[in-house]
């Protein structure tokens, strides 16, 4: 049989969790794979969020090349938010770079709306309409018959019922598994990619059930990951002898201590001035020097880019230097909340660096940066128990001549 490439994404799961649960035989299929496959830490994107990471994974490019810097952006010459999607991606994903090959692409985040390809594409989160998420359209009825779900019902998380949420995670994971199984033999394909996103939702809302072994729902947590492991084992059982199999995550997860609202900090320090008219970023006044988009992307209020922009090119560097010093001094209960601050020119390259944030915050463990604007409190807590970190993982049955690969070069080993 002709060699094929199979890629299983497990969204939001760190290297440490996979190692811990496989070592404890909670995930025996993954443990068995580790005996003969290469299991490594994988560097996530900057910032370490799904829209950026998956865009890098499927294109092999950094954000300065593919143009995705977050789940939101500001429309040029306005202060209005836009929501980048698959149409915004500036580089082709691997399945469009190989039009002669046949592909099945299932539930990859930030690939909505689905586009024509040689095969089947069912887009993942954020996908607003199943019809627009599906190519070709003839598979919409097939998905409806499977009771297909693009994402879990996250409103259950706000009902403070962990049991209901675990049930929802398992239900959607089961549907995802049935869907991939149904498509596996649909036609002869070269590349099959499917992503599990229930794991990311687990991390945000239920991380405490994993970290606290005495938690009343710890056993339910382990049961969920046994289901994930069954998914892994089911795919592995279908592989041909010469197939390449990759399992990877886009970013990791860890316990969250507190959120810090960076726009509130900029207000307190005099960098951000908001008026009483308008909503959100449309309240920005000309006296503003900088503002923040989620999760920790700092933009100068540049005179040639925004309606009330006031920062000239000549003064940009001095403002950024002062801002970095102020941010690095930010503390919560005596502890620093920011570990490092990246300048765009040092982390991005390509034709779209001019669209990148001027600074990107890398937080200390447990402290989650936020881009909420108009918030009163600098620090606050919510019902999320987990937050993203950069500690992703990869497992592959090919030699990788890199000690610590990144999401940007992983496509070299994929297809």
C-alpha positions in Angstrom: 0.0 0.0 0.0 1.2 3.5 -0.8 2.5 5.3 2.3 0.0 7.7 3.9 0.2 10.5 6.5 -2.1 10.5 9.5 -2.2 13.4 11.9 -4.1 13.4 15.2 -4.2 16.8 17.0 -5.1 16.9 20.7 -5.8 20.5 21.4 -4.5 22.1 24.6 -2.6 19.2 26.1 0.9 19.6 27.5 3.8 17.1 27.3 3.7 16.6 31.0 0.1 15.4 31.1 0.6 12.8 28.3 3.8 11.5 30.0 2.2 11.4 33.4 -1.0 9.6 32.3 0.8 7.1 30.1 3.4 6.3 32.8 0.5 5.6 35.1 -1.2 3.3 32.5 -4.2 5.6 32.2 -3.3 5.9 28.5 -1.8 2.5 27.6 -2.1 2.9 23.9 -0.1 6.1 24.0 2.4 4.4 26.3 2.9 1.6 23.8 3.5 4.1 21.0 6.2 5.8 23.1 8.2 2.6 23.0 8.8 2.8 19.3 7.9 6.4 18.4 9.7 9.6 19.2 7.9 11.6 21.9 9.2 15.2 22.4 8.2 18.6 23.8 6.9 20.9 21.1 7.3 24.7 21.2 4.0 26.4 20.7 3.5 29.6 18.9 3.8 33.2 20.2 1.3 33.8 21.6 0.4 30.2 22.5 -3.2 30.2 21.4 -5.0 27.8 19.0 -5.7 30.2 16.1 -2.0 31.1 15.8 -0.6 27.6 16.6 -2.8 25.6 14.2 -2.2 28.2 11.4 1.5 27.6 11.9 1.1 23.8 12.0 -0.8 23.5 8.8 1.3 26.0 6.9 4.7 25.5 8.4 5.0 29.3 8.6 5.3 31.8 11.4 2.7 34.5 12.0 4.7 37.1 10.1 4.2 34.9 7.0 0.7 33.5 7.5 -0.8 36.7 9.0 -2.7 35.2 12.0 -1.7 36.8 15.3 -4.8 36.1 17.5 -8.5 35.2 17.6 -9.2 39.0 17.1 -7.7 41.9 15.3 -8.4 45.5 14.7 -9.6 46.6 11.2 -7.1 49.0 9.8 -8.0 52.7 10.0 -10.7 51.9 12.6 -10.9 50.6 16.2 -13.4 47.9 15.3 -12.7 44.3 16.1 -12.4 41.7 13.3 -12.3 38.0 13.7 -9.7 36.4 11.4 -10.7 33.1 9.8 -9.5 30.7 7.1 -10.1 33.4 4.5 -7.6 35.6 6.4 -4.8 33.1 6.3 -2.1 34.4 3.9 -0.3 31.1 3.3 -1.7 27.8 1.8 -2.2 24.9 4.2 -0.4 21.7 3.2 -3.5 20.2 1.6 -3.8 23.1 -0.9 0.0 22.9 -1.6 -0.5 19.3 -2.6 -3.5 19.4 -5.0 -2.7 16.1 -6.7 -3.0 14.3 -3.3 -6.3 13.4 -1.7 -7.0 14.7 1.8 -9.5 14.3 4.6 -9.3 17.3 7.1 -11.6 17.0 10.1 -12.1 19.6 12.9 -8.9 21.6 12.5 -9.4 24.9 14.4 -9.3 28.2 12.5 -10.1 26.6 9.1 -13.6 28.0 8.8 -15.1 28.5 6.2 -14.1 25.3 4.5 -12.7 25.7 1.0 -12.5 23.6 -2.0 -9.9 20.9 -1.9 -9.2 17.4 -3.4 -11.1 15.6 -0.7 -13.2 16.4 2.3 -12.8 19.4 4.7 -15.0 19.8 7.8 -13.7 22.9 9.7 -13.3 23.2 13.4 -13.7 25.9 16.0 -14.6 28.7 15.4 -17.2 27.6 12.9 -20.6 29.3 12.9 -22.5 27.4 10.3 -22.2 23.6 9.5 -22.9 24.2 5.8 -20.1 26.7 5.5 -17.9 24.5 7.6 -18.3 21.5 5.2 -16.8 20.8 1.7 -18.2 19.3 -0.4 -21.7 20.3 0.6 -23.0 16.8 0.0 -21.5 15.7 3.4 -23.7 18.1 5.4 -26.5 15.5 5.6 -24.0 12.8 6.4 -22.9 14.9 9.4 -26.4 15.7 10.5 -27.2 12.0 10.5 -24.3 11.5 12.8 -25.6 14.3 15.0 -22.2 16.0 14.4 -21.1 18.8 16.8 -18.4 21.3 15.9 -17.9 22.1 19.6 -19.2 21.3 23.0 -21.9 23.3 24.8 -19.6 25.5 26.9 -22.6 27.1 28.6 -22.7 23.9 30.8 -19.4 25.1 32.3 -21.1 28.2 33.7 -23.8 26.1 35.4 -21.1 24.9 37.8 -21.8 21.2 37.0 -18.6 19.4 36.3 -20.5 16.1 35.8 -22.6 17.6 33.1 -19.5 19.1 31.4 -17.7 15.8 31.5 -20.7 14.1 29.9 -20.7 16.7 27.2 -17.0 16.2 26.6 -17.4 12.5 26.2 -20.5 12.9 24.0 -18.8 15.2 21.5 -15.6 13.1 21.5 -17.6 10.0 20.7 -19.3 11.8 17.8 -15.9 12.9 16.5 -14.6 9.4 16.7 -17.6 8.0 14.8 -17.2 10.7 12.2 -13.5 9.9 11.5 -14.3 6.2 11.4 -17.0 6.8 8.9 -14.7 8.9 6.7 -11.6 6.6 6.9 -12.7 4.3 4.1 -14.6 6.9 2.1 -12.0 6.9 -0.6 -8.2 6.3 -1.0 -6.5 9.3 0.6 -3.0 10.4 1.1 -3.4 12.7 4.2 -5.9 12.3 7.0 -5.9 14.9 9.7 -8.4 15.0 12.7 -8.2 17.2 15.8 -9.8 16.6 19.2 -10.8 19.9 20.8 -12.7 18.5 23.8 -9.3 18.3 25.5 -8.9 22.1 25.4 -12.3 22.6 26.9 -11.4 20.1 29.6 -8.3 22.1 30.3 -10.0 25.4 30.7 -12.9 24.3 32.8 -11.8 21.1 34.5 -8.0 21.3 34.9 -8.4 21.2 38.7 -9.8 17.7 38.5 -6.5 16.5 36.9 -4.1 18.4 39.1 -5.8 17.6 42.4 -5.7 13.8 42.8 -8.1 14.2 45.8 -10.7 16.0 43.8 -14.1 14.4 43.8 -14.1 14.2 40.0 -10.5 13.1 39.6 -11.6 9.6 38.5 -14.0 11.1 36.0 -11.0 13.1 34.6 -9.0 9.8 34.2 -12.0 8.2 32.5 -12.1 11.0 30.0 -8.4 10.5 29.1 -9.0 6.8 28.8 -11.5 7.7 26.1 -8.9 9.9 24.4 -6.5 7.0 24.6 -9.1 4.7 23.0 -9.3 7.2 20.1 -5.5 7.0 19.7 -5.5 3.2 19.8 -8.4 3.0 17.3 -6.5 5.1 14.7 -3.2 3.2 15.4 -5.0 -0.1 14.7 -6.0 1.1 11.2 -2.5 2.2 10.1 -0.6 0.6 7.3 3.0 -0.6 7.9 4.5 2.3 5.9 2.1 5.1 7.2 3.5 8.1 9.0 1.5 8.7 12.2 1.8 12.0 14.1 0.1 13.0 17.4 0.6 16.5 18.5 -0.9 19.4 20.5 -1.0 23.1 19.6 -0.2 24.4 23.1 -0.2 23.2 26.7 -2.3 23.9 29.8 -1.6 24.7 33.4 -3.5 25.9 36.5 -4.5 29.5 36.5 -4.1 31.6 39.7 -5.4 35.0 38.6 -6.1 37.0 35.4 -4.6 40.4 34.9 -6.3 43.0 32.7 -3.5 44.7 30.8 -5.6 47.5 29.4 -6.5 48.4 33.0 -2.8 48.6 33.8 -2.2 50.8 30.8 -4.9 53.1 32.0 -3.4 53.3 35.5 0.0 54.1 34.0 -1.3 56.7 31.6 -0.7 54.9 28.4 -4.4 54.3 27.6 -7.1 57.1 27.6 -10.7 56.1 27.1 -13.7 58.4 26.4 -17.2 57.9 27.6 -18.7 57.6 24.1 -18.6 54.4 22.0 -17.9 50.8 23.0 -14.7 48.8 23.6 -11.8 50.1 21.5 -13.8 52.8 19.9 -13.5 54.7 23.2 -9.8 55.2 22.6 -8.8 58.9 22.7 -5.9 60.6 20.9 -3.9 60.8 24.1 -3.6 57.0 24.1 -0.1 55.6 23.5 -0.8 51.9 23.6 -3.6 49.3 24.0 -3.9 45.5 24.3 -5.7 42.8 22.4 -6.2 39.3 23.9 -4.3 37.5 25.3 -1.3 39.9 25.8 -0.7 41.6 22.5 0.4 45.3 22.9 -0.1 47.7 20.0 1.1 51.3 19.8 -1.6 53.8 18.9 0.2 54.7 15.7 -0.7 57.9 13.9 -0.7 56.3 10.4 -2.7 53.2 11.5 -5.6 54.3 13.7 -8.2 57.2 13.6 -7.0 58.7 16.8 -3.5 57.5 16.4 -0.9 59.8 18.0 2.4 57.8 18.2 4.9 58.7 15.5 7.6 56.3 14.2 10.3 58.4 15.8 8.9 58.1 19.3 7.7 54.5 19.1 10.9 52.9 20.5 11.1 55.1 23.6 7.4 54.5 24.4 7.9 50.7 24.0 11.0 50.8 26.2 9.2 52.6 29.0 6.2 50.3 28.6 8.3 47.2 28.9 9.9 48.4 32.1 6.5 49.2 33.6 5.0 45.9 32.6 8.0 43.9 34.0 7.5 45.5 37.4 3.8 44.4 37.5 3.2 42.2 40.6 0.3 40.4 42.2 0.6 39.8 46.0 4.4 40.6 45.7 5.0 38.2 42.8 5.9 39.2 39.2 3.2 38.2 36.7 5.2 38.8 33.5 8.2 36.6 32.7 9.3 38.0 29.4 8.2 40.5 26.7 8.9 39.9 23.0 9.4 42.5 20.4 7.8 41.7 17.1 10.9 42.1 15.0 12.7 39.5 17.2 10.0 36.8 17.0 8.3 37.2 13.6 9.6 37.4 10.0 7.8 37.7 6.7 5.7 40.2 4.7 3.0 40.7 7.4 5.2 41.7 10.4 3.8 45.2 10.0 0.5 43.8 11.1 1.9 42.2 14.2 1.6 43.5 17.8 4.5 45.6 18.8 5.0 43.5 22.0 3.8 40.1 23.1 3.5 39.2 26.8 4.9 35.9 28.0 3.3 35.4 31.5 4.7 33.8 34.6 3.1 30.4 35.4 -0.4 30.8 36.7 -0.9 34.4 35.7 -3.1 34.9 32.7 -3.0 38.1 30.6 -6.2 39.5 29.3 -7.1 42.2 26.8 -10.4 43.3 28.3 -10.9 47.0 27.9 -12.8 49.2 30.3 -12.5 46.8 33.2 -12.3 48.3 36.7 -10.2 45.6 38.3 -6.6 45.0 37.4 -6.7 41.5 38.8 -9.7 39.1 38.9 -10.6 35.5 38.9 -13.3 33.6 37.0 -14.6 30.0 36.7 -11.7 28.8 34.5 -9.3 26.5 36.3 -6.8 26.1 33.5 -4.9 28.5 31.2 -2.6 28.0 28.1 1.1 27.6 28.3 3.7 27.0 25.6 4.5 23.3 26.5 3.0 21.3 23.7 4.0 17.8 22.6 4.6 15.7 19.5 4.8 12.0 18.9 6.0 10.7 15.5 7.3 7.5 14.0 10.0 9.3 12.0 13.4 10.5 13.0 13.4 14.1 14.1 16.8 15.7 14.0 15.6 18.5 16.4 15.8 18.3 20.2 12.8 20.7 20.7 10.8 21.2 17.5 8.3 24.0 17.1 4.9 24.3 15.5 6.4 26.2 12.7 8.8 23.5 11.5 6.6 20.4 12.2 5.2 20.4 8.7 8.6 19.2 7.5 7.9 15.9 9.2 4.2 15.7 8.3 3.8 15.5 4.6 
